[in-house]
Amino acid sequence: MILISSKASKLLIPNLAEKISTEFEEEIEAFTWMNKLHPMSNSEYSFATLIDWIDNSFKSKFEQSLNMEFNGNKKRVAATLKTIDNIVTERLKELKTV
């Protein structure tokens, strides 16, 4: 939604919506919310690491912020958290193979 609706992206790639998978679009949206609610350059989490997500120190704060932003819409909060969980899981798999 966010990437596809960008005016600049439409000008650069007119048929962008056809080229982006739903999963990738969800990942971009989740990351956009995370960066909006907890900007990586000026928050107590200047860079949220995988361990911060896994040990719940960042994840719980992000969940609280999402609950406020989404007016307690538990389904939307859970979907956004699941998307980030999936990204973290995939990143950990990549690290194990290195």
WOBEL-V660261 format. One record per residue. RES is the residue in three letters. PHI is phi in whole degrees, -180 to 180 (NA if undefined). PSI is psi in whole degrees, 0 to 359 (* if undefined). OMEGA is omega in degrees with one decimal (999 if undefined). Layout:
BEGIN
RES,PHI,PSI,OMEGA  RES,PHI,PSI,OMEGA
END
This chain:
BEGIN
MET,NA,306,-174.4  ILE,-66,309,-178.2  LEU,-66,316,-176.4  ILE,-68,330,-178.4  SER,-84,353,179.6  SER,-64,129,-180.0  LYS,-60,317,-179.6  ALA,-62,318,-179.4  SER,-65,325,178.2  LYS,-67,324,178.5  LEU,-71,320,-178.9  LEU,-74,317,-177.4  ILE,-135,89,-174.7  PRO,-53,323,-177.8  ASN,-104,38,-177.1  LEU,-57,319,-178.0  ALA,-58,328,-180.0  GLU,-76,340,-174.0  LYS,-97,346,-175.4  ILE,-104,131,177.9  SER,-73,156,177.4  THR,-60,320,-179.8  GLU,-62,315,179.8  PHE,-65,320,178.0  GLU,-62,319,177.3  GLU,-64,320,178.5  GLU,-64,317,178.9  ILE,-64,318,179.4  GLU,-64,316,179.3  ALA,-62,315,178.9  PHE,-64,321,178.6  THR,-61,317,177.2  TRP,-64,318,-179.5  MET,-62,316,-179.3  ASN,-71,327,177.9  LYS,-68,314,-175.6  LEU,-81,333,179.9  HIS,-139,73,-178.1  PRO,-52,133,-172.4  MET,-73,346,-177.8  SER,-98,342,-174.9  ASN,-137,34,175.3  SER,-120,177,177.9  GLU,-64,339,173.4  TYR,-102,86,-179.1  SER,-67,336,174.6  PHE,-154,107,-179.4  ALA,-73,117,-179.0  THR,-92,170,177.1  LEU,-59,319,-178.7  ILE,-65,324,176.9  ASP,-63,326,178.2  TRP,-74,313,-176.1  ILE,-66,319,-178.9  ASP,-82,3,173.5  ASN,77,1,-178.8  SER,-67,325,176.4  PHE,-94,320,-176.5  LYS,-56,317,-178.4  SER,-66,322,177.4  LYS,-67,319,178.7  PHE,-64,319,178.3  GLU,-61,317,177.1  GLN,-60,315,179.6  SER,-63,318,178.4  LEU,-63,318,178.5  ASN,-59,319,178.7  MET,-69,315,-177.8  GLU,-65,321,-177.5  PHE,-96,16,177.5  ASN,52,44,176.7  GLY,73,14,178.9  ASN,-72,92,-173.0  LYS,-61,325,-179.4  LYS,-65,315,-179.7  ARG,-68,319,177.2  VAL,-61,312,-178.7  ALA,-62,320,179.9  ALA,-65,319,179.3  THR,-67,316,177.7  LEU,-63,321,179.3  LYS,-63,321,178.7  THR,-62,314,178.5  ILE,-66,320,176.6  ASP,-56,317,179.6  ASN,-64,319,178.1  ILE,-62,315,-179.9  VAL,-62,315,179.6  THR,-60,316,179.2  GLU,-65,320,179.0  ARG,-64,319,177.9  LEU,-63,321,177.3  LYS,-62,318,178.7  GLU,-62,319,-179.0  LEU,-66,326,-179.5  LYS,-68,333,-178.6  THR,-87,352,-178.7  VAL,-82,*,999
END
